[in-house]
Structure formats: structure tokens, C-alpha cells
Amino acid sequence: MAGLTKGRAVWAARVLVFILCGICVVGGASTRAWAQGATDFPIPSSAREAYGPIAEGFESPLEPRDDLKEPKHYVDERKERLKAQRQERWPNAPAFFRDTELTANSRTYWLGEDQFGFNEPKALTTGGSLAYQSGYLADFFQLRSVLYTSQPLYANADAGDTENLTPDGDQITTLGQINGRIKVAGQEITAGRELVRTPYVNPYDVRMIPLTFEGVVLVPENKERKLNYIASYLTRYKPWDAIGFTPMSEGLGVKQDRGMLITGASYHTNSMNLGAANY
């Protein structure tokens, strides 16, 4: 959950949130148009291409930034070429093995805070993630997992407050994701430890390790449709600075060990992004 960290109560556990974002008509601007002085950010040609929580919500990605509609500074075209070459070279091989992907991502993070009269945490950390994703077995079942690590290169006495290390300032190595996904009747159902991306429950990827969740998520298989939706029950989550998982209710300030039910839907056209979510 964005802002859902251990010891921080959230003002509501169940709230009906209506979000109306990007209701606009954009005319005369192509996807190749560029804002003056901001060459990395193309002007969206429609509301559907605009970046926003509703436009990005209701997904269960493997990487926090997978398929985001925000401007991409670098796109590695080799990934799709390698995938096509595997399919051409081994057309009869089982897709479960042929389409398997192993991806390593590195990340290095310096965080320092200077607060008069309070702790001044400082830490330089390095690490990243190692992700495994199988192909689909009989176009039905897929396995996914991600191992995360955050290792201190420099850490002062208050380094635990950076939330890139444990509260004691130690390293973090954790199996943040391990799940199975099935495709059935145009739906994708994922069960286990995973990323969830909705407007208020999401990876909040602003530290070395994103927030990950444990539970069951149902979303439509086709992500390019106008109407998207999610039905999910999450029992636990992993904060940035922890190795293990914590009950969802604890992050919401509720003493009982309870999960969170999430339902939501969003509708996108070239002139409008409209969505609603219930937690």
C-alpha cells in the first residue's frame, strides 16, 4: 500500500474511493510531439495515454515498473528479438521451458536525511533483484518468483531509519515473490507472494525493495481492453525494511490478524479515464 509501512496507521481500512482522472480531450498532438525543454516526456495524444493511478491500476506485474504508461527512457529491444528467436528455433519445444526468463536487475541507493534535533539516517546500499518467470504450461499455468537483496556499503548508527535496511541497520535478503498464475476463461488468477498495483495498494517502489503482498488476485487476461477490473484478497504484506511478511491489518493499525478485500474497476477511452476501487 502506498504509504503502508510498519507502525504507520492508515486512516481507513475500508474506504470507497472514486477517482476521476484525466477526463480530457487532447487534439492536434501526436505521440511524437514533445514538450518544449522536456525532451524525455512526450505529450500524450489522448487521455488513455496519460499517466495516472487509475490508468496504471488493477494489475499483478512481475516488476514494479512493467507496462507502465509513463515515458520510458530506455527500451531494450533485444528481449523481444530473443523471444522471437527462441520460438523460431524451437517451435515444438514445451513453452513452459522455452519461454522461461531469468532477469537480474541491479540497484544502488544513497539516502541521507538531515533533521534538526532528530535522527540523521544515512546509508549507501546496493543490491537488486533476480526474477524467474516460466512459460505457460499448456497455455494455462505459470510459475514466477523474485529474490530481492539490499546490502549496506555505508551505514551510520541511524541507517535503519532509511528503510533500505532492517530497523537494526542490517542487510535484507528476501524471497519477496513466489506465486503461481493460471489463465482460465479470459481471466488471470495469481496466488502467493506477488506485486499488486492498484491506486492505494501498490509496490510503492521508492526504496531498494518494493512492497510485496501475499494473497489471491484476479484480473482480466487482456490488459488492453477498455474495461479493467480486479478482485483480490490479501492476507499479508512485506514492508520495505523487513525480511518477513506482516498481517495486512497490522499496517492499517488494526490489532487483529485480518486480511484486506479489494475490488475495483476502471474504464478508459481516448477522452476519459474513470475508475472506482473499494478496500
C-alpha positions in Angstrom: 0.0 0.0 0.0 1.3 3.4 -0.9 2.4 4.7 2.5 1.7 1.4 4.1 4.8 0.9 6.3 5.1 -0.9 9.6 4.0 1.2 12.6 2.1 3.8 10.5 -1.6 3.7 10.8 -3.7 4.4 7.8 -6.9 6.5 8.3 -9.3 3.8 6.9 -9.3 0.1 6.3 -12.4 0.2 4.2 -13.0 3.3 2.0 -14.8 3.7 -1.2 -12.6 5.8 -3.5 -13.9 7.3 -6.7 -11.1 8.6 -8.8 -11.8 10.6 -11.9 -8.5 11.4 -13.6 -7.5 12.6 -17.0 -11.0 13.5 -18.2 -9.9 15.5 -21.2 -9.8 15.7 -24.9 -6.4 16.2 -26.4 -6.4 17.2 -30.0 -3.7 18.0 -32.6 -0.8 16.4 -30.7 0.8 13.3 -32.0 2.8 10.8 -29.9 5.9 12.3 -31.4 5.2 15.7 -30.1 7.5 16.9 -27.4 7.1 19.4 -24.6 9.5 22.4 -25.0 12.6 21.9 -22.8 11.5 18.4 -21.7 12.6 16.1 -24.4 12.1 12.9 -22.3 8.4 13.4 -21.8 6.2 13.2 -24.9 2.8 14.9 -24.8 0.1 12.2 -24.7 -2.2 12.3 -27.8 -5.2 11.1 -25.7 -6.4 10.8 -22.2 -5.9 7.0 -22.4 -2.1 7.5 -22.9 -1.9 9.9 -19.9 -0.1 8.6 -16.8 -2.2 8.2 -13.7 -3.0 5.8 -10.9 -6.3 4.7 -12.5 -4.6 4.1 -15.9 -1.9 2.0 -14.2 -4.0 0.2 -11.7 -5.6 -3.3 -11.4 -2.6 -5.4 -12.4 -0.3 -8.1 -10.9 3.1 -7.4 -12.6 6.4 -9.2 -12.0 8.4 -6.0 -11.9 7.1 -2.8 -10.3 7.5 -0.7 -13.5 6.4 -3.3 -16.0 4.0 -1.9 -18.6 3.7 1.5 -17.0 2.4 4.1 -19.4 4.9 6.7 -18.2 7.7 7.8 -20.6 10.4 5.1 -20.9 13.9 6.5 -21.1 15.3 3.2 -22.4 13.7 0.2 -24.0 15.8 -2.9 -24.6 14.6 -4.3 -27.9 16.8 -7.4 -27.5 14.3 -9.0 -25.2 11.6 -9.3 -27.9 14.1 -10.4 -30.5 15.4 -13.2 -28.3 11.9 -14.3 -27.5 11.1 -14.5 -31.2 14.3 -16.4 -32.0 13.6 -19.0 -29.3 10.1 -19.6 -30.8 11.6 -19.9 -34.3 14.4 -22.2 -33.3 12.4 -24.5 -31.1 8.8 -24.2 -32.3 7.9 -27.7 -30.9 9.6 -27.3 -27.5 7.4 -27.1 -24.4 6.6 -23.4 -23.9 7.0 -23.9 -20.1 10.7 -24.3 -20.6 11.3 -22.5 -24.0 9.7 -19.2 -22.8 11.4 -19.2 -19.3 13.0 -15.9 -18.4 15.7 -15.2 -15.8 16.3 -11.5 -15.2 18.8 -9.7 -13.0 18.3 -6.0 -12.1 20.8 -4.0 -10.1 20.1 -1.0 -7.9 22.3 1.3 -5.8 20.7 3.8 -3.5 22.1 6.7 -1.3 19.7 8.1 1.2 20.6 10.7 3.8 18.3 12.9 5.9 19.3 15.9 8.0 16.6 16.8 10.6 17.4 19.3 13.3 17.0 17.7 16.7 16.2 14.2 15.3 18.0 11.2 14.0 20.0 11.7 10.8 19.9 8.4 8.9 22.4 7.8 6.2 23.0 4.7 4.1 24.6 3.7 0.8 23.1 0.4 -0.2 23.5 -1.8 -3.3 21.7 -5.0 -4.5 18.7 -5.5 -6.7 16.6 -8.5 -7.7 16.8 -11.8 -9.5 13.5 -12.7 -11.2 12.4 -16.1 -12.6 9.3 -16.5 -14.8 8.4 -19.7 -16.6 6.5 -20.0 -19.8 2.9 -21.3 -19.6 2.3 -25.0 -19.2 -0.5 -26.0 -21.7 -1.2 -22.2 -22.0 -2.7 -22.5 -18.5 -0.2 -22.4 -15.7 2.9 -20.3 -15.0 5.4 -20.0 -12.1 7.1 -16.7 -11.0 9.4 -15.7 -8.3 11.7 -12.8 -7.4 14.6 -12.7 -4.9 15.5 -9.2 -3.5 18.5 -8.1 -1.7 19.8 -4.8 -0.2 23.3 -4.7 1.1 25.0 -1.9 3.0 28.1 -0.3 1.6 28.0 2.5 4.2 25.6 2.9 7.1 25.7 5.2 10.1 24.1 4.4 13.5 20.6 5.5 12.3 20.7 3.8 9.0 17.8 1.6 9.8 15.5 4.7 9.5 16.2 4.8 5.8 14.1 1.7 5.4 16.6 0.4 2.9 17.9 -1.8 5.7 16.3 -3.6 8.6 15.5 -1.4 11.7 18.8 -2.6 13.2 20.7 -1.5 10.1 21.3 -5.0 8.8 21.1 -6.3 5.2 17.9 -7.6 3.7 17.6 -10.7 1.5 14.1 -12.0 1.0 12.0 -14.1 -1.4 9.5 -11.2 -1.9 7.6 -13.0 -4.7 6.8 -16.6 -5.3 3.5 -17.4 -6.9 1.5 -19.5 -9.5 -0.6 -17.9 -12.1 -3.4 -19.6 -14.2 -5.3 -18.4 -17.2 -8.9 -19.5 -17.4 -12.0 -18.1 -19.2 -10.2 -14.9 -20.1 -9.1 -14.3 -16.5 -5.7 -14.4 -14.8 -5.6 -15.7 -11.2 -2.4 -15.3 -9.2 -1.9 -16.9 -5.8 1.1 -16.5 -3.5 3.5 -13.7 -2.8 3.3 -11.1 -5.6 3.2 -7.4 -6.6 -0.2 -5.7 -6.7 -0.9 -2.5 -8.5 -4.0 -0.5 -7.6 -4.3 3.2 -6.8 -3.9 2.7 -3.0 -2.3 -0.7 -2.7 0.7 -0.9 -4.9 4.5 -1.6 -4.9 5.3 2.0 -3.9 8.7 1.4 -5.5 10.7 4.2 -3.8 13.2 2.1 -1.8 15.6 -0.7 -2.6 12.8 -3.3 -2.4 9.2 -2.7 -3.4 6.2 -3.6 -1.2 5.0 -7.1 -2.0 1.9 -8.9 -0.9 0.6 -12.3 -0.1 -2.9 -13.5 -1.3 -5.0 -14.1 -4.4 -5.6 -11.7 -7.2 -8.0 -12.0 -10.2 -7.6 -9.6 -13.2 -8.6 -9.9 -16.9 -6.1 -11.6 -19.2 -6.3 -8.9 -21.8 -4.8 -5.7 -20.4 -5.5 -3.5 -23.4 -9.3 -3.7 -23.1 -11.3 -0.6 -22.2 -12.8 -2.1 -19.0 -10.3 -3.4 -16.5 -11.1 -4.8 -13.0 -9.6 -6.6 -10.0 -10.9 -8.8 -7.2 -8.3 -9.6 -4.6 -7.9 -10.9 -1.0 -4.6 -10.0 0.6 -3.6 -11.6 3.9 0.0 -10.3 4.4 2.5 -7.7 3.1 6.2 -7.2 3.3 7.4 -3.7 4.3 10.5 -2.1 2.7 12.7 -2.8 5.8 11.6 -6.3 6.7 12.6 -9.8 5.6 9.4 -11.5 6.6 5.7 -10.7 5.9 3.3 -8.9 8.3 -0.5 -9.1 8.5 -2.2 -6.5 6.3 -4.3 -5.4 9.3 -1.1 -4.5 11.3 -0.1 -2.0 8.7 -3.6 -0.5 8.9 -3.4 -0.1 12.7 -5.8 -3.0 13.4 -4.7 -5.4 16.2 -6.5 -8.5 14.8 -4.7 -10.6 12.2 -7.1 -9.9 9.3 -6.7 -9.6 5.5 -8.0 -7.0 3.0 -10.5 -7.4 0.3 -10.0 -5.3 -2.8 -12.5 -4.8 -5.6 -12.2 -2.2 -8.4 -12.8 -1.4 -12.0 -11.6 1.2 -14.5 -12.8 2.4 -17.9 -10.6 4.0 -20.4 -11.3 5.8 -23.7 -9.3 8.3 -25.8 -11.1 11.1 -23.9 -11.6 9.7 -20.4 -10.1 7.6 -17.6 -12.6 6.7 -15.0 -12.3 4.3 -12.1 -13.5 3.2 -8.7 -12.0 1.0 -6.0 -13.1 -0.4 -2.7 -10.8 -1.5 0.1 
